Amino acid sequence: MLTLHGFSASNYYNIVKHSLLLKGVPFTEHLVYPGSPELLAVSPAGKVPAMTTEQGTALSESSVLLEYIEDAYPNKPLLPADPEQRARVRQVMKVAELYLELAARRLLPAVLANAPVSDAVKGEVRATLDKGTASLTQLAQFSPWVCGEELTLADIYLRYALAMPKLVGPSQLQWDILPAVPGLAEWDARMAEEPVSKQVDADQAANMTDFMAYVSKAIQRAK
């Protein structure tokens, strides 16, 4: 059976977890936080998530894990069969990661640790987020799912990528991403009502106290 290494407060962990649950792939969860020897044993960069396959192979990086799951467990595919449509799904995933999640992540220390962030950095982040929302406006269909009638990896990836700008935008940029893209708020609410989304969200909430304790200890060690 697959083992998914990481923690439920992580949005990248939840991207992979959502995919496994939606496809009905059996797996076990191994709670582990960054910086631990256990995580380094399965993730060379010490990043969450990581996975140990049924054959015992250790894999890391969320996009790699998603591709592996699609290849190894082809039932209930989350990528279209048509090559051009598959590329469109991957394009949305890349936009969500590069121009939404990673950009907003630069402001995460300000939210979690009250670290100072310069206006210059905030301006850079906002400019990248604007590029991301403009790209998403052009690419997304929301009819009813991101890339059309079928829920795909684009929906899963975007849902958890949005977690970061939704978290930091209001307090750090006085900005809400949901109204910035036509149809995004309605799609976001629709995704939240999916049974797998509710399960993942409940697990995330249950892990949050433990995760924040981990963050607090990490901040103290860094001082």
Secondary structure, DSSP 8 states (H G I E B T S, - for coil): -EEEEE-TT-HHHHHHHHHHHHHT--EEEEE--TT-HHHHTT-TT--S-EEE-TT--EEESHHHHHHHHHHH--SS-SS-SSHHHHHHHHHHHHHIIIIIIHHHHTTHHHHHS-----HHHHHHHHHHHHHHHHHHHHH---SSBTTBSS--HHHHHHHHHTHHHHHHIIIIIS--SGGGSTTHHHHHHHHHTSHHHHHHHHHHHHHHHHHHHHHHHHHHHH-
